[in-house]
Amino acid sequence: MKIIAFGASPSKNSINKKLATYAASLFENAEVEVLDLNDFQMPIFSVDIEVTIGQHPLAKAFLDKIAGADILVVSMAENNANYSAAFKNVFDWCSRIGAKVFQDKPMLLMATSPGARGGASVLEIAKNAFPRYGAIVKATFSLPSFNDNFDVEKGRISNPDLDKQLKDSIQNF
């Protein structure tokens, strides 16, 4: 079983990438590849640029990664109650190649933030929107107050109740 995981943030210290990496590691007998959005930097999408350059090769590469997955583990960064600009740009370029960006793959959809809401706004937006783009959202998880509930050195959730919630979601996946 192949898992593609990523945090939908361009931060080199992305807390969402850390959460996605941890969650993906909990799936048994899985080969995990963690993507970095920084490897998919493209010009800001516009139809004018698309007319000039056509389909961007990095968008094709991102879609190829998704195509090779059996499961997607995605943790959404929240910027001003919405997607990060970096993720939205990758998504926009990819959606011009094919509307089913997530290619009918089962997805564990998550979010975290330093705040107590744990990216609840962006998680709700993504949960409602992603199925229209080919995501089969099997489970969602929000980790509130990342700095209080995640042990960065150990790379895992430190709050036992929240850790159990995530593990239960994966067990029932």
Rosetta constraint file for C-alpha pairs under 8 A:
AtomPair CA 1 CA 29 HARMONIC 6.86 0.50
AtomPair CA 1 CA 30 HARMONIC 4.93 0.50
AtomPair CA 1 CA 31 HARMONIC 6.15 0.50
AtomPair CA 1 CA 69 HARMONIC 7.82 0.50
AtomPair CA 1 CA 70 HARMONIC 6.03 0.50
AtomPair CA 1 CA 71 HARMONIC 7.82 0.50
AtomPair CA 2 CA 30 HARMONIC 5.72 0.50
AtomPair CA 2 CA 31 HARMONIC 4.85 0.50
AtomPair CA 2 CA 32 HARMONIC 6.01 0.50
AtomPair CA 2 CA 33 HARMONIC 7.74 0.50
AtomPair CA 2 CA 68 HARMONIC 7.33 0.50
AtomPair CA 2 CA 69 HARMONIC 5.07 0.50
AtomPair CA 2 CA 70 HARMONIC 5.22 0.50
AtomPair CA 2 CA 71 HARMONIC 6.60 0.50
AtomPair CA 3 CA 24 HARMONIC 6.98 0.50
AtomPair CA 3 CA 30 HARMONIC 6.60 0.50
AtomPair CA 3 CA 31 HARMONIC 6.07 0.50
AtomPair CA 3 CA 32 HARMONIC 4.77 0.50
AtomPair CA 3 CA 33 HARMONIC 6.23 0.50
AtomPair CA 3 CA 69 HARMONIC 5.38 0.50
AtomPair CA 3 CA 70 HARMONIC 5.94 0.50
AtomPair CA 3 CA 71 HARMONIC 4.89 0.50
AtomPair CA 3 CA 72 HARMONIC 5.77 0.50
AtomPair CA 3 CA 73 HARMONIC 7.06 0.50
AtomPair CA 4 CA 32 HARMONIC 6.05 0.50
AtomPair CA 4 CA 33 HARMONIC 5.07 0.50
AtomPair CA 4 CA 34 HARMONIC 5.94 0.50
AtomPair CA 4 CA 35 HARMONIC 7.08 0.50
AtomPair CA 4 CA 65 HARMONIC 7.24 0.50
AtomPair CA 4 CA 66 HARMONIC 6.77 0.50
AtomPair CA 4 CA 69 HARMONIC 5.72 0.50
AtomPair CA 4 CA 70 HARMONIC 7.92 0.50
AtomPair CA 4 CA 71 HARMONIC 6.51 0.50
AtomPair CA 4 CA 72 HARMONIC 5.10 0.50
AtomPair CA 4 CA 73 HARMONIC 6.27 0.50
AtomPair CA 5 CA 17 HARMONIC 7.95 0.50
AtomPair CA 5 CA 20 HARMONIC 5.84 0.50
AtomPair CA 5 CA 21 HARMONIC 6.50 0.50
AtomPair CA 5 CA 24 HARMONIC 6.55 0.50
AtomPair CA 5 CA 32 HARMONIC 7.18 0.50
AtomPair CA 5 CA 33 HARMONIC 6.23 0.50
AtomPair CA 5 CA 34 HARMONIC 4.73 0.50
AtomPair CA 5 CA 35 HARMONIC 6.15 0.50
AtomPair CA 5 CA 72 HARMONIC 5.81 0.50
AtomPair CA 5 CA 73 HARMONIC 4.46 0.50
AtomPair CA 5 CA 74 HARMONIC 5.67 0.50
AtomPair CA 6 CA 16 HARMONIC 7.68 0.50
AtomPair CA 6 CA 17 HARMONIC 5.51 0.50
AtomPair CA 6 CA 20 HARMONIC 5.84 0.50
AtomPair CA 6 CA 21 HARMONIC 7.26 0.50
AtomPair CA 6 CA 34 HARMONIC 5.53 0.50
AtomPair CA 6 CA 35 HARMONIC 5.07 0.50
AtomPair CA 6 CA 36 HARMONIC 6.46 0.50
AtomPair CA 6 CA 37 HARMONIC 7.61 0.50
AtomPair CA 6 CA 73 HARMONIC 6.56 0.50
AtomPair CA 6 CA 74 HARMONIC 5.25 0.50
AtomPair CA 6 CA 75 HARMONIC 6.49 0.50
AtomPair CA 7 CA 14 HARMONIC 6.91 0.50
AtomPair CA 7 CA 15 HARMONIC 7.65 0.50
AtomPair CA 7 CA 16 HARMONIC 4.54 0.50
AtomPair CA 7 CA 17 HARMONIC 3.81 0.50
AtomPair CA 7 CA 18 HARMONIC 7.44 0.50
AtomPair CA 7 CA 19 HARMONIC 7.63 0.50
AtomPair CA 7 CA 20 HARMONIC 6.04 0.50
AtomPair CA 7 CA 35 HARMONIC 7.84 0.50
AtomPair CA 7 CA 36 HARMONIC 7.42 0.50
AtomPair CA 7 CA 37 HARMONIC 7.66 0.50
AtomPair CA 7 CA 74 HARMONIC 5.89 0.50
AtomPair CA 7 CA 75 HARMONIC 4.74 0.50
AtomPair CA 7 CA 76 HARMONIC 5.96 0.50
AtomPair CA 7 CA 77 HARMONIC 6.91 0.50
AtomPair CA 8 CA 16 HARMONIC 6.89 0.50
AtomPair CA 8 CA 17 HARMONIC 7.34 0.50
AtomPair CA 8 CA 37 HARMONIC 6.88 0.50
AtomPair CA 8 CA 74 HARMONIC 7.08 0.50
AtomPair CA 8 CA 75 HARMONIC 6.07 0.50
AtomPair CA 8 CA 76 HARMONIC 4.85 0.50
AtomPair CA 8 CA 77 HARMONIC 5.45 0.50
AtomPair CA 8 CA 83 HARMONIC 7.69 0.50
AtomPair CA 8 CA 84 HARMONIC 6.81 0.50
AtomPair CA 8 CA 86 HARMONIC 7.54 0.50
AtomPair CA 8 CA 87 HARMONIC 5.34 0.50
AtomPair CA 9 CA 14 HARMONIC 6.26 0.50
AtomPair CA 9 CA 16 HARMONIC 7.05 0.50
AtomPair CA 9 CA 17 HARMONIC 7.48 0.50
AtomPair CA 9 CA 37 HARMONIC 6.57 0.50
AtomPair CA 9 CA 76 HARMONIC 7.25 0.50
AtomPair CA 9 CA 77 HARMONIC 5.56 0.50
AtomPair CA 9 CA 84 HARMONIC 6.10 0.50
AtomPair CA 9 CA 86 HARMONIC 6.48 0.50
AtomPair CA 9 CA 87 HARMONIC 6.41 0.50
AtomPair CA 10 CA 14 HARMONIC 7.09 0.50
AtomPair CA 10 CA 36 HARMONIC 7.39 0.50
AtomPair CA 10 CA 37 HARMONIC 5.51 0.50
AtomPair CA 10 CA 38 HARMONIC 5.60 0.50
AtomPair CA 10 CA 86 HARMONIC 6.15 0.50
AtomPair CA 10 CA 87 HARMONIC 7.81 0.50
AtomPair CA 13 CA 17 HARMONIC 7.90 0.50
AtomPair CA 14 CA 18 HARMONIC 6.43 0.50
AtomPair CA 15 CA 19 HARMONIC 6.24 0.50
AtomPair CA 15 CA 112 HARMONIC 7.15 0.50
AtomPair CA 15 CA 113 HARMONIC 7.36 0.50
AtomPair CA 15 CA 146 HARMONIC 7.42 0.50
AtomPair CA 16 CA 20 HARMONIC 6.06 0.50
AtomPair CA 16 CA 75 HARMONIC 5.18 0.50
AtomPair CA 16 CA 76 HARMONIC 6.37 0.50
AtomPair CA 16 CA 77 HARMONIC 6.07 0.50
AtomPair CA 16 CA 111 HARMONIC 6.54 0.50
AtomPair CA 16 CA 112 HARMONIC 6.03 0.50
AtomPair CA 16 CA 113 HARMONIC 7.75 0.50
AtomPair CA 17 CA 21 HARMONIC 5.98 0.50
AtomPair CA 17 CA 36 HARMONIC 7.92 0.50
AtomPair CA 17 CA 75 HARMONIC 6.78 0.50
AtomPair CA 18 CA 22 HARMONIC 6.23 0.50
AtomPair CA 18 CA 152 HARMONIC 7.87 0.50
AtomPair CA 18 CA 155 HARMONIC 6.96 0.50
AtomPair CA 19 CA 23 HARMONIC 6.08 0.50
AtomPair CA 19 CA 75 HARMONIC 6.87 0.50
AtomPair CA 19 CA 112 HARMONIC 7.60 0.50
AtomPair CA 19 CA 156 HARMONIC 7.58 0.50
AtomPair CA 20 CA 24 HARMONIC 6.02 0.50
AtomPair CA 20 CA 73 HARMONIC 6.05 0.50
AtomPair CA 20 CA 74 HARMONIC 6.04 0.50
AtomPair CA 20 CA 75 HARMONIC 5.57 0.50
AtomPair CA 20 CA 110 HARMONIC 7.74 0.50
AtomPair CA 21 CA 25 HARMONIC 6.30 0.50
AtomPair CA 21 CA 34 HARMONIC 6.57 0.50
AtomPair CA 22 CA 26 HARMONIC 6.78 0.50
AtomPair CA 22 CA 155 HARMONIC 6.42 0.50
AtomPair CA 22 CA 156 HARMONIC 5.90 0.50
AtomPair CA 23 CA 27 HARMONIC 7.47 0.50
AtomPair CA 23 CA 73 HARMONIC 7.39 0.50
AtomPair CA 23 CA 166 HARMONIC 7.51 0.50
AtomPair CA 24 CA 32 HARMONIC 6.66 0.50
AtomPair CA 24 CA 73 HARMONIC 6.33 0.50
AtomPair CA 25 CA 30 HARMONIC 7.89 0.50
AtomPair CA 25 CA 32 HARMONIC 7.26 0.50
AtomPair CA 26 CA 167 HARMONIC 7.23 0.50
AtomPair CA 26 CA 170 HARMONIC 7.43 0.50
AtomPair CA 27 CA 170 HARMONIC 6.92 0.50
AtomPair CA 35 CA 39 HARMONIC 7.79 0.50
AtomPair CA 36 CA 40 HARMONIC 7.63 0.50
AtomPair CA 37 CA 41 HARMONIC 7.00 0.50
AtomPair CA 37 CA 86 HARMONIC 7.24 0.50
AtomPair CA 37 CA 87 HARMONIC 7.17 0.50
AtomPair CA 40 CA 58 HARMONIC 5.53 0.50
AtomPair CA 40 CA 59 HARMONIC 7.14 0.50
AtomPair CA 40 CA 62 HARMONIC 7.19 0.50
AtomPair CA 40 CA 90 HARMONIC 6.94 0.50
AtomPair CA 41 CA 58 HARMONIC 7.55 0.50
AtomPair CA 41 CA 86 HARMONIC 7.59 0.50
AtomPair CA 41 CA 90 HARMONIC 7.51 0.50
AtomPair CA 42 CA 56 HARMONIC 7.62 0.50
AtomPair CA 42 CA 58 HARMONIC 7.22 0.50
AtomPair CA 42 CA 89 HARMONIC 7.54 0.50
AtomPair CA 42 CA 90 HARMONIC 7.36 0.50
AtomPair CA 44 CA 89 HARMONIC 6.14 0.50
AtomPair CA 45 CA 49 HARMONIC 6.89 0.50
AtomPair CA 45 CA 50 HARMONIC 7.35 0.50
AtomPair CA 45 CA 89 HARMONIC 6.13 0.50
AtomPair CA 45 CA 92 HARMONIC 6.57 0.50
AtomPair CA 45 CA 93 HARMONIC 6.24 0.50
AtomPair CA 46 CA 50 HARMONIC 6.24 0.50
AtomPair CA 47 CA 51 HARMONIC 6.03 0.50
AtomPair CA 48 CA 52 HARMONIC 6.45 0.50
AtomPair CA 49 CA 53 HARMONIC 6.08 0.50
AtomPair CA 49 CA 54 HARMONIC 7.59 0.50
AtomPair CA 50 CA 54 HARMONIC 4.71 0.50
AtomPair CA 50 CA 55 HARMONIC 6.46 0.50
AtomPair CA 50 CA 56 HARMONIC 7.84 0.50
AtomPair CA 55 CA 59 HARMONIC 7.30 0.50
AtomPair CA 55 CA 60 HARMONIC 7.51 0.50
AtomPair CA 55 CA 93 HARMONIC 7.45 0.50
AtomPair CA 55 CA 96 HARMONIC 7.66 0.50
AtomPair CA 55 CA 97 HARMONIC 6.76 0.50
AtomPair CA 56 CA 60 HARMONIC 6.61 0.50
AtomPair CA 56 CA 93 HARMONIC 7.06 0.50
AtomPair CA 57 CA 61 HARMONIC 6.16 0.50
AtomPair CA 58 CA 62 HARMONIC 6.13 0.50
AtomPair CA 59 CA 63 HARMONIC 6.24 0.50
AtomPair CA 59 CA 90 HARMONIC 6.54 0.50
AtomPair CA 59 CA 93 HARMONIC 5.84 0.50
AtomPair CA 59 CA 94 HARMONIC 5.09 0.50
AtomPair CA 60 CA 64 HARMONIC 6.10 0.50
AtomPair CA 60 CA 94 HARMONIC 6.98 0.50
AtomPair CA 60 CA 97 HARMONIC 7.69 0.50
AtomPair CA 61 CA 65 HARMONIC 6.35 0.50
AtomPair CA 62 CA 66 HARMONIC 6.51 0.50
AtomPair CA 62 CA 94 HARMONIC 7.65 0.50
AtomPair CA 63 CA 67 HARMONIC 6.07 0.50
AtomPair CA 63 CA 94 HARMONIC 6.80 0.50
AtomPair CA 63 CA 101 HARMONIC 6.87 0.50
AtomPair CA 63 CA 102 HARMONIC 7.96 0.50
AtomPair CA 64 CA 68 HARMONIC 6.35 0.50
AtomPair CA 65 CA 69 HARMONIC 6.74 0.50
AtomPair CA 66 CA 72 HARMONIC 7.55 0.50
AtomPair CA 66 CA 102 HARMONIC 6.65 0.50
AtomPair CA 66 CA 103 HARMONIC 7.30 0.50
AtomPair CA 67 CA 103 HARMONIC 6.78 0.50
AtomPair CA 69 CA 105 HARMONIC 7.57 0.50
AtomPair CA 70 CA 105 HARMONIC 6.45 0.50
AtomPair CA 70 CA 106 HARMONIC 7.30 0.50
AtomPair CA 71 CA 105 HARMONIC 5.91 0.50
AtomPair CA 71 CA 106 HARMONIC 5.25 0.50
AtomPair CA 71 CA 107 HARMONIC 5.85 0.50
AtomPair CA 71 CA 108 HARMONIC 7.83 0.50
AtomPair CA 72 CA 105 HARMONIC 6.65 0.50
AtomPair CA 72 CA 106 HARMONIC 6.26 0.50
AtomPair CA 72 CA 107 HARMONIC 4.62 0.50
AtomPair CA 72 CA 108 HARMONIC 6.30 0.50
AtomPair CA 73 CA 107 HARMONIC 5.74 0.50
AtomPair CA 73 CA 108 HARMONIC 4.84 0.50
AtomPair CA 73 CA 109 HARMONIC 6.22 0.50
AtomPair CA 73 CA 110 HARMONIC 7.81 0.50
AtomPair CA 74 CA 107 HARMONIC 7.23 0.50
AtomPair CA 74 CA 108 HARMONIC 6.30 0.50
AtomPair CA 74 CA 109 HARMONIC 5.12 0.50
AtomPair CA 74 CA 110 HARMONIC 6.03 0.50
AtomPair CA 75 CA 109 HARMONIC 5.96 0.50
AtomPair CA 75 CA 110 HARMONIC 4.33 0.50
AtomPair CA 75 CA 111 HARMONIC 4.71 0.50
AtomPair CA 75 CA 112 HARMONIC 7.21 0.50
AtomPair CA 76 CA 83 HARMONIC 6.95 0.50
AtomPair CA 76 CA 84 HARMONIC 7.99 0.50
AtomPair CA 76 CA 109 HARMONIC 7.65 0.50
AtomPair CA 76 CA 110 HARMONIC 6.11 0.50
AtomPair CA 76 CA 111 HARMONIC 4.67 0.50
AtomPair CA 76 CA 112 HARMONIC 7.20 0.50
AtomPair CA 76 CA 119 HARMONIC 7.47 0.50
AtomPair CA 76 CA 122 HARMONIC 6.80 0.50
AtomPair CA 76 CA 123 HARMONIC 6.68 0.50
AtomPair CA 77 CA 83 HARMONIC 6.38 0.50
AtomPair CA 77 CA 84 HARMONIC 6.06 0.50
AtomPair CA 77 CA 111 HARMONIC 6.25 0.50
AtomPair CA 77 CA 112 HARMONIC 6.82 0.50
AtomPair CA 77 CA 113 HARMONIC 7.19 0.50
AtomPair CA 77 CA 119 HARMONIC 6.88 0.50
AtomPair CA 77 CA 122 HARMONIC 7.39 0.50
AtomPair CA 78 CA 82 HARMONIC 5.37 0.50
AtomPair CA 78 CA 83 HARMONIC 5.59 0.50
AtomPair CA 78 CA 84 HARMONIC 6.17 0.50
AtomPair CA 78 CA 111 HARMONIC 7.68 0.50
AtomPair CA 78 CA 112 HARMONIC 7.94 0.50
AtomPair CA 78 CA 113 HARMONIC 7.19 0.50
AtomPair CA 78 CA 119 HARMONIC 5.48 0.50
AtomPair CA 78 CA 121 HARMONIC 7.46 0.50
AtomPair CA 78 CA 122 HARMONIC 5.56 0.50
AtomPair CA 79 CA 83 HARMONIC 5.97 0.50
AtomPair CA 79 CA 84 HARMONIC 5.30 0.50
AtomPair CA 79 CA 85 HARMONIC 7.97 0.50
AtomPair CA 81 CA 119 HARMONIC 7.55 0.50
AtomPair CA 81 CA 121 HARMONIC 5.30 0.50
AtomPair CA 81 CA 122 HARMONIC 5.66 0.50
AtomPair CA 82 CA 121 HARMONIC 6.76 0.50
AtomPair CA 82 CA 122 HARMONIC 4.82 0.50
AtomPair CA 82 CA 125 HARMONIC 7.35 0.50
AtomPair CA 83 CA 87 HARMONIC 6.57 0.50
AtomPair CA 83 CA 88 HARMONIC 6.17 0.50
AtomPair CA 83 CA 122 HARMONIC 6.14 0.50
AtomPair CA 84 CA 88 HARMONIC 6.21 0.50
AtomPair CA 85 CA 89 HARMONIC 6.04 0.50
AtomPair CA 86 CA 90 HARMONIC 6.47 0.50
AtomPair CA 87 CA 91 HARMONIC 6.02 0.50
AtomPair CA 88 CA 92 HARMONIC 5.94 0.50
AtomPair CA 89 CA 93 HARMONIC 6.26 0.50
AtomPair CA 90 CA 94 HARMONIC 6.13 0.50
AtomPair CA 91 CA 95 HARMONIC 5.95 0.50
AtomPair CA 91 CA 101 HARMONIC 7.46 0.50
AtomPair CA 92 CA 96 HARMONIC 6.57 0.50
AtomPair CA 93 CA 97 HARMONIC 7.12 0.50
AtomPair CA 94 CA 98 HARMONIC 6.59 0.50
AtomPair CA 94 CA 99 HARMONIC 7.86 0.50
AtomPair CA 94 CA 101 HARMONIC 6.23 0.50
AtomPair CA 95 CA 99 HARMONIC 4.79 0.50
AtomPair CA 95 CA 100 HARMONIC 7.04 0.50
AtomPair CA 95 CA 101 HARMONIC 5.73 0.50
AtomPair CA 99 CA 133 HARMONIC 5.75 0.50
AtomPair CA 99 CA 134 HARMONIC 7.76 0.50
AtomPair CA 100 CA 104 HARMONIC 7.21 0.50
AtomPair CA 100 CA 132 HARMONIC 7.46 0.50
AtomPair CA 100 CA 133 HARMONIC 4.31 0.50
AtomPair CA 100 CA 134 HARMONIC 4.49 0.50
AtomPair CA 100 CA 135 HARMONIC 7.79 0.50
AtomPair CA 101 CA 133 HARMONIC 5.49 0.50
AtomPair CA 101 CA 134 HARMONIC 6.16 0.50
AtomPair CA 101 CA 135 HARMONIC 7.88 0.50
AtomPair CA 102 CA 130 HARMONIC 7.78 0.50
AtomPair CA 102 CA 133 HARMONIC 6.07 0.50
AtomPair CA 102 CA 134 HARMONIC 4.75 0.50
AtomPair CA 102 CA 135 HARMONIC 4.99 0.50
AtomPair CA 103 CA 133 HARMONIC 7.58 0.50
AtomPair CA 103 CA 134 HARMONIC 4.99 0.50
AtomPair CA 103 CA 135 HARMONIC 6.72 0.50
AtomPair CA 104 CA 134 HARMONIC 4.48 0.50
AtomPair CA 104 CA 135 HARMONIC 5.30 0.50
AtomPair CA 104 CA 136 HARMONIC 5.97 0.50
AtomPair CA 105 CA 134 HARMONIC 6.99 0.50
AtomPair CA 105 CA 135 HARMONIC 5.65 0.50
AtomPair CA 105 CA 136 HARMONIC 5.75 0.50
AtomPair CA 106 CA 135 HARMONIC 6.29 0.50
AtomPair CA 106 CA 136 HARMONIC 4.51 0.50
AtomPair CA 106 CA 137 HARMONIC 5.89 0.50
AtomPair CA 106 CA 138 HARMONIC 6.13 0.50
AtomPair CA 107 CA 135 HARMONIC 6.31 0.50
AtomPair CA 107 CA 136 HARMONIC 5.69 0.50
AtomPair CA 107 CA 137 HARMONIC 4.75 0.50
AtomPair CA 107 CA 138 HARMONIC 5.75 0.50
AtomPair CA 107 CA 139 HARMONIC 7.08 0.50
AtomPair CA 108 CA 137 HARMONIC 6.20 0.50
AtomPair CA 108 CA 138 HARMONIC 6.02 0.50
AtomPair CA 108 CA 139 HARMONIC 5.12 0.50
AtomPair CA 108 CA 140 HARMONIC 5.89 0.50
AtomPair CA 108 CA 141 HARMONIC 7.81 0.50
AtomPair CA 108 CA 170 HARMONIC 7.95 0.50
AtomPair CA 109 CA 123 HARMONIC 7.52 0.50
AtomPair CA 109 CA 127 HARMONIC 7.38 0.50
AtomPair CA 109 CA 137 HARMONIC 6.61 0.50
AtomPair CA 109 CA 138 HARMONIC 7.95 0.50
AtomPair CA 109 CA 139 HARMONIC 6.30 0.50
AtomPair CA 109 CA 140 HARMONIC 4.76 0.50
AtomPair CA 109 CA 141 HARMONIC 6.53 0.50
AtomPair CA 110 CA 123 HARMONIC 6.55 0.50
AtomPair CA 110 CA 140 HARMONIC 5.40 0.50
AtomPair CA 110 CA 141 HARMONIC 4.67 0.50
AtomPair CA 110 CA 142 HARMONIC 5.53 0.50
AtomPair CA 110 CA 143 HARMONIC 7.84 0.50
AtomPair CA 111 CA 118 HARMONIC 6.23 0.50
AtomPair CA 111 CA 119 HARMONIC 5.19 0.50
AtomPair CA 111 CA 120 HARMONIC 7.09 0.50
AtomPair CA 111 CA 122 HARMONIC 7.51 0.50
AtomPair CA 111 CA 123 HARMONIC 5.91 0.50
AtomPair CA 111 CA 141 HARMONIC 6.71 0.50
AtomPair CA 111 CA 142 HARMONIC 5.03 0.50
AtomPair CA 111 CA 143 HARMONIC 6.44 0.50
AtomPair CA 112 CA 118 HARMONIC 4.35 0.50
AtomPair CA 112 CA 119 HARMONIC 5.10 0.50
AtomPair CA 112 CA 142 HARMONIC 5.74 0.50
AtomPair CA 112 CA 143 HARMONIC 4.75 0.50
AtomPair CA 112 CA 144 HARMONIC 5.87 0.50
AtomPair CA 112 CA 145 HARMONIC 7.46 0.50
AtomPair CA 112 CA 146 HARMONIC 6.27 0.50
AtomPair CA 113 CA 117 HARMONIC 7.40 0.50
AtomPair CA 113 CA 118 HARMONIC 4.66 0.50
AtomPair CA 113 CA 119 HARMONIC 5.42 0.50
AtomPair CA 113 CA 143 HARMONIC 7.22 0.50
AtomPair CA 113 CA 144 HARMONIC 6.20 0.50
AtomPair CA 113 CA 145 HARMONIC 6.07 0.50
AtomPair CA 113 CA 146 HARMONIC 5.64 0.50
AtomPair CA 114 CA 118 HARMONIC 6.92 0.50
AtomPair CA 114 CA 144 HARMONIC 6.85 0.50
AtomPair CA 114 CA 145 HARMONIC 4.49 0.50
AtomPair CA 114 CA 146 HARMONIC 4.85 0.50
AtomPair CA 114 CA 147 HARMONIC 5.99 0.50
AtomPair CA 115 CA 119 HARMONIC 7.75 0.50
AtomPair CA 115 CA 144 HARMONIC 6.12 0.50
AtomPair CA 115 CA 145 HARMONIC 4.75 0.50
AtomPair CA 115 CA 146 HARMONIC 7.30 0.50
AtomPair CA 116 CA 144 HARMONIC 4.77 0.50
AtomPair CA 116 CA 145 HARMONIC 4.90 0.50
AtomPair CA 117 CA 144 HARMONIC 5.44 0.50
AtomPair CA 117 CA 145 HARMONIC 7.44 0.50
AtomPair CA 118 CA 142 HARMONIC 5.48 0.50
AtomPair CA 118 CA 143 HARMONIC 5.08 0.50
AtomPair CA 118 CA 144 HARMONIC 3.67 0.50
AtomPair CA 118 CA 145 HARMONIC 6.20 0.50
AtomPair CA 118 CA 146 HARMONIC 7.43 0.50
AtomPair CA 119 CA 123 HARMONIC 6.09 0.50
AtomPair CA 119 CA 142 HARMONIC 6.85 0.50
AtomPair CA 119 CA 143 HARMONIC 7.88 0.50
AtomPair CA 119 CA 144 HARMONIC 7.44 0.50
AtomPair CA 120 CA 124 HARMONIC 6.13 0.50
AtomPair CA 120 CA 142 HARMONIC 6.79 0.50
AtomPair CA 121 CA 125 HARMONIC 6.39 0.50
AtomPair CA 122 CA 126 HARMONIC 6.04 0.50
AtomPair CA 123 CA 127 HARMONIC 5.93 0.50
AtomPair CA 123 CA 142 HARMONIC 7.65 0.50
AtomPair CA 124 CA 128 HARMONIC 6.23 0.50
AtomPair CA 125 CA 129 HARMONIC 6.08 0.50
AtomPair CA 126 CA 130 HARMONIC 5.44 0.50
AtomPair CA 127 CA 131 HARMONIC 7.32 0.50
AtomPair CA 127 CA 137 HARMONIC 7.10 0.50
AtomPair CA 127 CA 140 HARMONIC 7.85 0.50
AtomPair CA 129 CA 133 HARMONIC 7.19 0.50
AtomPair CA 130 CA 134 HARMONIC 6.59 0.50
AtomPair CA 130 CA 135 HARMONIC 5.32 0.50
AtomPair CA 130 CA 136 HARMONIC 7.96 0.50
AtomPair CA 130 CA 137 HARMONIC 7.79 0.50
AtomPair CA 131 CA 135 HARMONIC 4.50 0.50
AtomPair CA 131 CA 136 HARMONIC 5.92 0.50
AtomPair CA 131 CA 137 HARMONIC 6.91 0.50
AtomPair CA 138 CA 173 HARMONIC 6.29 0.50
AtomPair CA 139 CA 169 HARMONIC 6.16 0.50
AtomPair CA 139 CA 170 HARMONIC 7.78 0.50
AtomPair CA 139 CA 173 HARMONIC 6.87 0.50
AtomPair CA 140 CA 169 HARMONIC 7.69 0.50
AtomPair CA 141 CA 165 HARMONIC 7.91 0.50
AtomPair CA 141 CA 166 HARMONIC 6.52 0.50
AtomPair CA 141 CA 169 HARMONIC 7.82 0.50
AtomPair CA 143 CA 149 HARMONIC 7.51 0.50
AtomPair CA 143 CA 162 HARMONIC 7.24 0.50
AtomPair CA 144 CA 149 HARMONIC 7.34 0.50
AtomPair CA 145 CA 149 HARMONIC 6.18 0.50
AtomPair CA 146 CA 150 HARMONIC 5.54 0.50
AtomPair CA 147 CA 151 HARMONIC 7.71 0.50
AtomPair CA 149 CA 157 HARMONIC 5.78 0.50
AtomPair CA 149 CA 158 HARMONIC 5.19 0.50
AtomPair CA 149 CA 159 HARMONIC 5.17 0.50
AtomPair CA 149 CA 162 HARMONIC 7.98 0.50
AtomPair CA 150 CA 155 HARMONIC 7.31 0.50
AtomPair CA 150 CA 156 HARMONIC 5.75 0.50
AtomPair CA 150 CA 157 HARMONIC 4.20 0.50
AtomPair CA 150 CA 158 HARMONIC 4.98 0.50
AtomPair CA 150 CA 159 HARMONIC 7.17 0.50
AtomPair CA 151 CA 155 HARMONIC 5.73 0.50
AtomPair CA 151 CA 156 HARMONIC 5.49 0.50
AtomPair CA 151 CA 157 HARMONIC 5.95 0.50
AtomPair CA 151 CA 158 HARMONIC 5.50 0.50
AtomPair CA 152 CA 156 HARMONIC 6.75 0.50
AtomPair CA 157 CA 162 HARMONIC 7.23 0.50
AtomPair CA 157 CA 163 HARMONIC 5.52 0.50
AtomPair CA 158 CA 163 HARMONIC 7.05 0.50
AtomPair CA 159 CA 163 HARMONIC 6.01 0.50
AtomPair CA 160 CA 164 HARMONIC 6.06 0.50
AtomPair CA 161 CA 165 HARMONIC 6.32 0.50
AtomPair CA 162 CA 166 HARMONIC 6.38 0.50
AtomPair CA 163 CA 167 HARMONIC 6.17 0.50
AtomPair CA 164 CA 168 HARMONIC 5.91 0.50
AtomPair CA 165 CA 169 HARMONIC 6.24 0.50
AtomPair CA 166 CA 170 HARMONIC 6.35 0.50
AtomPair CA 167 CA 171 HARMONIC 6.01 0.50
AtomPair CA 168 CA 172 HARMONIC 6.12 0.50
AtomPair CA 169 CA 173 HARMONIC 6.00 0.50
